[in-house]
Amino acid sequence: MKILEIKKLSKNFHNKEVLNDINIEIESGKIYGLLGVNASGKTTLIGLINNLLIPTRGEILFNGERLGTKSKERIAYLPENSLFMMRVLESVKWHQYFFEGFKFDRAIELLEKYEISLKDRVSTLSRGTYEKLILILTLCRDADIYVLDEPLSGVDIIAREELIDLILDNYNPNSAMIISTHIISEVERLFDHVIIINKGKVLLDENADALREKQDTSIENIFKEVIQHEEVI
C-alpha cells in the first residue's frame, strides 16, 4: 500500500538547487535503501520527509494528506544529538511520554540485551552504543514509516553487524523503512527497493532483487556504476 508520495519536489538553499524535481513513492511492507554520495541531497530529502524543511516546489503526501501533525506522530525519526543531556533511562521515558504506543518494556529489554546501562548519560556513550540506543528508541515507536539516517556511520564492523541484526529483529513488516546510507555493502541485504540520488536528482528507483538479477552483481557495484556514469555525463 502506498503510504508516502513525493511529487515534483525541489529544494533550494540561497539560490542553490539541492533537490530537483524528485518523484518517489514509498509503500508499506518494504525497506528502501536511499543511496548517494556526500552532498547528493539525501539529508535534505530526509529533512523534507520529516517536515523539518519547507519545499521550494512540489509536495509530500503522507497517506494522501500533506505533512503535518499526523505525519509527525506516524513517521519515526530521531535527529542526532537530541538526547545528549539525558541519561539513558530518561531518554526512554521521554519517548514513552511523547509518542503514543511507544513500547517501553521492549526498549528496556533491548537495552539490557545490548548491555546499555540505564544510568549512563547519553553524552558518555561510545559512537556504536549511541547508535544502538537511538535505533532502539526509533524501532520501539509505533509508526508507519521508520527513517534511519546513516545508522552505520562512524561505527566499527562489529557494531554494524549488531545494528543490522537489531533492524532485522525489530522491523515491523506492516510499515515502511527508509535507510539513508553511503555504506552499502554490509546493509544492502536489507533492501527491498533501491533509490539512488546524485546532485539532487533521482538516477535509479527500482526493486532490489530485480536489479541484482538483471545486472548480476551487488547493489554496491550497481551504485558505483550509476554514479560513475553520471559523473562522466
Secondary structure, DSSP 8 states (H G I E B T S, - for coil): -EEEEEEEEEEEETTEEEEEEEEEEEETT-EEEEE--TTSSHHHHHHHHTTSS--SEEEEEETTEESSHHHHHHEE---TTTTTTSBHHHHHHHHHHHSTT--HHHHHHHHHHTT--TTSBGGGS-HHHHHHHHHHHHHTS--SEEEEESTTTT--HHHHHHHHHHHHHH--TTSEEEEEES--TTTGGG-SEEEEEETTEEEEEEEHHHHHHHHTS-HHHHHHHHHHHHHH-
